[in-house]
Amino acid sequence: MIHLKRMTSDKSGFTIVELMVATLVFAIILVVITSGIIHFTADYYKGVNTSATQTAARNIANIIAQNLQYGGGQDVYDGSHAAAGYICVGATRIDYNLGYELTANPISSSNYAIVVSADDCSTATFPSAAKQPKEYLGPHMRVTNLKITRVLGVTNNLYKISIGVAYGDPDLLCARNIPATNPGGCAPTQSVPATASFWTSNGAFIGCKGITGSEYCAAARLNTEVVSRFGLSS
C-alpha cells in the first residue's frame, strides 16, 4: 500500500490585526517626526526674525549715538515726537514714519520706515536721491518708537535714546500696556491699528501675541544714554 504524505507548510502571513497595529505605530512615529520638524522650523524662523529686528534697532541707536558724540557742528533735534517726522543729529538726518509697515518696493516719500541721509533740517520734504537716503529696516518691519530726550539734573549734554522696532503683520502685534480686549491689545482677535495716535502713545510697548504664526513676529526695544559733545537745540 502506498502512503501519501501530506505536505504542510509552517509559513503564515500577517493577520489584519497585526497590520493595523503596525500601521498605527508607523503613523504615530510619522506624526512625532513631523511635529518635531514643524517645531524646529518655527524656532528657526523665530530666531532669524528676532535677530534681524534686534540688529536693526541696534544699528539705528548706534547711528544716533555716534552722531551725538562725533557728528560735529551744532546738533539739531525737532523735538516733536510726531508719528512722522525727522531728526537731525550732526551731519545726519533721520526721517521716521512710526507704525508704517515697510514694503519691498524701493523707498520713497510714501514708502519708508526710517531713512538716514545727508540732508539737513532746513526743509520738511523727503530727502532727494542726491542726499543718498538709505532705509535701515527690511520688508515687514516698522519703527514703533523713536525718542531723544535730555536727561535733566546730571549734565546738559546727557541724552537718552529710545528706539523700538517690530517685525510682522498687524494681526501678530499688540500693545502690552493696554487691556487685551481693546483695539491693539493682545487678545487673539485684536490687531494693531494703523492710526498715528496709537503709535505715538503706545509704540514703546509693542510686542508679539502668543498665537499661531508668532514665529513671523519679533519686537525689539533699546534704551541707551550718550553724552553729546555739542548739545541739542530744539
SEFI-666133 format. One record per residue (C-alpha): residue number from 1; residue in three letters; x, y, z. Coordinates in pm, 1 decimal. Layout:
BEGIN
REC   k   r        u        v        w
REC NUM Ala        X        Y        Z
...
This chain:
BEGIN
REC   k   r        u        v        w
REC   1 Met      0.0      0.0      0.0
REC   2 Ile    128.1    336.3    -92.8
REC   3 His    108.0    600.6    176.2
REC   4 Leu     72.8    957.5     61.6
REC   5 Lys    247.6   1212.3    282.5
REC   6 Arg     54.5   1533.7    318.9
REC   7 Met    280.4   1832.4    266.8
REC   8 Thr    219.3   2106.8    517.2
REC   9 Ser    377.3   2449.4    542.5
REC  10 Asp    463.8   2632.4    861.5
REC  11 Lys    474.1   2969.4    678.3
REC  12 Ser    192.7   3211.8    750.8
REC  13 Gly    118.9   3582.0    665.1
REC  14 Phe     26.4   3881.6    881.7
REC  15 Thr   -319.3   3896.6   1021.5
REC  16 Ile   -541.7   4200.9    978.6
REC  17 Val   -490.0   4294.2   1344.4
REC  18 Glu   -112.3   4281.0   1309.9
REC  19 Leu   -123.7   4501.8   1000.6
REC  20 Met   -345.4   4753.3   1178.2
REC  21 Val   -111.6   4766.6   1478.2
REC  22 Ala    192.2   4814.0   1253.4
REC  23 Thr     17.1   5091.1   1059.9
REC  24 Leu    -80.4   5266.0   1383.1
REC  25 Val    275.8   5253.0   1516.3
REC  26 Phe    412.7   5387.8   1187.7
REC  27 Ala    155.0   5668.3   1187.5
REC  28 Ile    246.7   5769.7   1542.6
REC  29 Ile    617.2   5778.0   1454.4
REC  30 Leu    541.7   5986.2   1144.6
REC  31 Val    334.0   6235.1   1347.6
REC  32 Val    610.0   6271.1   1607.6
REC  33 Ile    874.4   6331.3   1339.4
REC  34 Thr    654.4   6582.8   1155.1
REC  35 Ser    574.8   6767.0   1477.3
REC  36 Gly    944.4   6788.9   1558.6
REC  37 Ile   1026.8   6928.4   1215.0
REC  38 Ile    749.0   7188.7   1239.4
REC  39 His    864.3   7292.4   1587.6
REC  40 Phe   1227.2   7317.3   1475.0
REC  41 Thr   1131.1   7523.4   1169.5
REC  42 Ala    920.8   7762.3   1379.2
REC  43 Asp   1206.3   7811.1   1625.8
REC  44 Tyr   1447.3   7873.4   1338.3
REC  45 Tyr   1232.0   8143.9   1178.6
REC  46 Lys   1163.4   8298.4   1520.1
REC  47 Gly   1534.7   8319.6   1586.4
REC  48 Val   1613.0   8467.6   1245.7
REC  49 Asn   1339.1   8732.4   1269.1
REC  50 Thr   1425.5   8824.1   1628.2
REC  51 Ser   1794.1   8860.2   1544.4
REC  52 Ala   1723.7   9077.7   1238.4
REC  53 Thr   1485.9   9300.6   1435.5
REC  54 Gln   1731.8   9347.2   1722.0
REC  55 Thr   2011.5   9423.6   1477.9
REC  56 Ala   1801.6   9688.5   1301.7
REC  57 Ala   1717.6   9859.8   1631.4
REC  58 Arg   2080.2   9846.6   1742.6
REC  59 Asn   2203.9   9994.1   1413.4
REC  60 Ile   1966.9  10290.2   1439.9
REC  61 Ala   2063.0  10354.1   1803.1
REC  62 Asn   2431.9  10339.3   1707.9
REC  63 Ile   2386.1  10592.1   1426.1
REC  64 Ile   2218.4  10840.3   1659.1
REC  65 Ala   2471.1  10783.2   1939.4
REC  66 Gln   2772.9  10818.9   1711.0
REC  67 Asn   2642.3  11140.1   1559.5
REC  68 Leu   2565.8  11281.8   1902.8
REC  69 Gln   2921.9  11214.9   2010.5
REC  70 Tyr   3121.6  11275.8   1695.8
REC  71 Gly   2887.7  11430.6   1439.4
REC  72 Gly   3046.8  11773.3   1452.2
REC  73 Gly   2876.4  12110.0   1446.2
REC  74 Gln   2561.8  12203.3   1632.9
REC  75 Asp   2318.8  11913.5   1672.7
REC  76 Val   1954.1  11989.5   1599.6
REC  77 Tyr   1655.2  11789.3   1721.6
REC  78 Asp   1299.7  11865.9   1612.1
REC  79 Gly   1153.0  11755.5   1946.9
REC  80 Ser    801.6  11685.4   1817.9
REC  81 His    786.8  11306.1   1861.8
REC  82 Ala    518.0  11303.8   1593.9
REC  83 Ala    413.7  10989.4   1407.9
REC  84 Ala    606.8  11102.3   1101.0
REC  85 Gly    891.8  11344.3   1130.7
REC  86 Tyr   1265.9  11387.2   1114.2
REC  87 Ile   1560.6  11436.3   1345.6
REC  88 Cys   1889.9  11598.7   1257.2
REC  89 Val   2194.8  11498.0   1457.6
REC  90 Gly   2526.4  11638.8   1344.1
REC  91 Ala   2552.6  11593.5    968.8
REC  92 Thr   2291.5  11315.1    959.0
REC  93 Arg   1916.3  11343.9    908.2
REC  94 Ile   1683.3  11064.2   1018.0
REC  95 Asp   1331.7  11053.8    868.2
REC  96 Tyr   1096.0  10821.2   1056.4
REC  97 Asn    741.2  10701.0    995.7
REC  98 Leu    607.5  10541.0   1315.1
REC  99 Gly    395.3  10232.2   1267.3
REC 100 Tyr    433.9  10209.9    890.0
REC 101 Glu    497.0   9852.4    773.4
REC 102 Leu    767.8   9873.9    510.1
REC 103 Thr    703.0   9700.6    177.7
REC 104 Ala    960.9   9551.1    -55.3
REC 105 Asn    930.3   9837.7   -302.4
REC 106 Pro   1206.7  10099.6   -334.6
REC 107 Ile   1195.7  10366.8    -65.9
REC 108 Ser   1006.6  10686.8   -140.6
REC 109 Ser    820.6  10963.8     40.7
REC 110 Ser    523.1  10725.2     68.0
REC 111 Asn    713.6  10405.2    145.6
REC 112 Tyr    969.8  10432.7    423.1
REC 113 Ala   1009.1  10334.1    787.4
REC 114 Ile   1332.8  10500.3    896.9
REC 115 Val   1565.2  10661.0    644.2
REC 116 Val   1910.6  10802.8    711.3
REC 117 Ser   2052.5  11060.7    472.6
REC 118 Ala   2297.2  11350.0    440.7
REC 119 Asp   2011.2  11602.2    420.5
REC 120 Asp   1956.4  11869.1    685.9
REC 121 Cys   1653.7  12005.4    869.9
REC 122 Ser   1617.9  12318.1    659.0
REC 123 Thr   1328.4  12159.2    468.8
REC 124 Ala   1042.5  11926.4    561.7
REC 125 Thr   1041.9  11747.7    225.8
REC 126 Phe   1161.1  11389.7    194.9
REC 127 Pro   1533.5  11364.5    107.9
REC 128 Ser   1611.8  11360.4   -262.8
REC 129 Ala   1819.6  11090.6   -431.4
REC 130 Ala   2113.6  11331.6   -429.7
REC 131 Lys   2117.2  11309.9    -48.7
REC 132 Gln   2164.6  10931.5    -69.0
REC 133 Pro   1876.7  10823.2    158.2
REC 134 Lys   1915.4  10472.4    298.9
REC 135 Glu   1638.7  10263.6    453.8
REC 136 Tyr   1754.6  10082.5    768.7
REC 137 Leu   1466.1   9838.7    804.4
REC 138 Gly   1366.4   9540.3    594.2
REC 139 Pro   1027.6   9440.9    448.7
REC 140 His    750.1   9391.6    707.0
REC 141 Met    944.3   9589.7    969.7
REC 142 Arg    826.9   9911.6   1130.6
REC 143 Val    951.4  10169.6   1381.1
REC 144 Thr    738.7  10157.4   1696.0
REC 145 Asn    918.6  10421.7   1897.3
REC 146 Leu   1186.7  10685.8   1845.4
REC 147 Lys   1273.8  10948.2   2105.6
REC 148 Ile   1574.8  11151.5   2209.2
REC 149 Thr   1529.6  11319.8   2545.0
REC 150 Arg   1757.8  11528.1   2763.8
REC 151 Val   1841.1  11369.1   3099.8
REC 152 Leu   1799.9  11656.5   3344.4
REC 153 Gly   1990.3  11704.5   3667.1
REC 154 Val   2311.7  11535.6   3552.7
REC 155 Thr   2470.6  11727.5   3270.8
REC 156 Asn   2330.1  11945.1   2994.4
REC 157 Asn   2475.6  11714.8   2730.0
REC 158 Leu   2344.4  11376.7   2852.4
REC 159 Tyr   2066.4  11233.6   2636.6
REC 160 Lys   1856.8  10918.5   2638.7
REC 161 Ile   1792.8  10740.0   2310.9
REC 162 Ser   1486.7  10514.5   2290.9
REC 163 Ile   1422.9  10307.0   1977.9
REC 164 Gly   1165.3  10036.8   1910.5
REC 165 Val   1140.5   9813.9   1601.4
REC 166 Ala    886.5   9542.1   1523.3
REC 167 Tyr    859.0   9277.6   1251.9
REC 168 Gly    531.1   9122.1   1143.6
REC 169 Asp    180.8   9194.5   1020.4
REC 170 Pro    -65.8   9387.1   1242.1
REC 171 Asp   -259.7   9075.9   1345.0
REC 172 Leu     55.7   8937.6   1513.2
REC 173 Leu    149.9   9253.5   1704.6
REC 174 Cys     -2.4   9402.0   2019.8
REC 175 Ala     48.5   9677.5   2277.1
REC 176 Arg    116.2   9527.4   2617.9
REC 177 Asn     27.2   9840.4   2817.2
REC 178 Ile   -342.9   9842.8   2723.5
REC 179 Pro   -626.8   9598.8   2806.7
REC 180 Ala   -608.1   9282.8   2596.0
REC 181 Thr   -961.4   9328.4   2461.0
REC 182 Asn   -906.1   9686.9   2342.2
REC 183 Pro   -803.1   9764.4   1981.8
REC 184 Gly   -434.7   9685.3   1962.4
REC 185 Gly   -447.9   9463.2   2270.6
REC 186 Cys   -300.9   9115.5   2295.5
REC 187 Ala   -626.7   8921.9   2258.9
REC 188 Pro   -607.3   8691.2   1954.1
REC 189 Thr   -884.1   8876.6   1767.9
REC 190 Gln   -727.1   9221.7   1805.4
REC 191 Ser   -478.6   9378.3   1564.3
REC 192 Val   -265.5   9689.8   1584.0
REC 193 Pro   -443.2   9999.3   1447.0
REC 194 Ala   -274.8  10198.5   1174.2
REC 195 Thr   -371.9  10535.3   1323.5
REC 196 Ala    -91.4  10776.0   1406.3
REC 197 Ser   -219.6  10843.6   1759.8
REC 198 Phe   -189.0  10475.9   1850.8
REC 199 Trp    180.7  10465.1   1769.7
REC 200 Thr    271.5  10789.8   1943.9
REC 201 Ser    103.6  10677.5   2266.0
REC 202 Asn    171.9  10301.7   2269.0
REC 203 Gly    471.7  10242.4   2046.0
REC 204 Ala    721.6  10178.8   2324.7
REC 205 Phe    526.3   9874.8   2448.0
REC 206 Ile    472.1   9684.1   2123.1
REC 207 Gly    520.1   9306.8   2144.4
REC 208 Cys    409.1   8981.8   1980.2
REC 209 Lys     99.2   8774.8   2052.3
REC 210 Gly    142.0   8413.7   2153.7
REC 211 Ile    -66.3   8278.7   1866.4
REC 212 Thr    -13.5   8060.4   1561.6
REC 213 Gly    230.4   8230.7   1328.4
REC 214 Ser    415.0   8412.4   1607.5
REC 215 Glu    742.5   8285.1   1460.6
REC 216 Tyr    688.6   8552.0   1195.2
REC 217 Cys    676.3   8826.4   1457.3
REC 218 Ala    951.1   8996.5   1657.0
REC 219 Ala    987.4   9313.3   1861.0
REC 220 Ala   1293.7   9490.1   1996.0
REC 221 Arg   1327.4   9790.2   2224.9
REC 222 Leu   1658.6   9957.2   2311.0
REC 223 Asn   1735.2  10237.0   2554.8
REC 224 Thr   2077.4  10392.3   2583.8
REC 225 Glu   2235.7  10711.3   2711.8
REC 226 Val   2506.3  10914.5   2545.5
REC 227 Val   2690.3  11237.2   2612.0
REC 228 Ser   2678.1  11485.7   2325.5
REC 229 Arg   2983.8  11698.6   2259.8
REC 230 Phe   2772.6  11983.1   2127.6
REC 231 Gly   2428.5  11960.4   2289.7
REC 232 Leu   2093.3  11953.3   2112.0
REC 233 Ser   1881.1  12253.7   2031.3
REC 234 Ser   1508.5  12209.3   1973.1
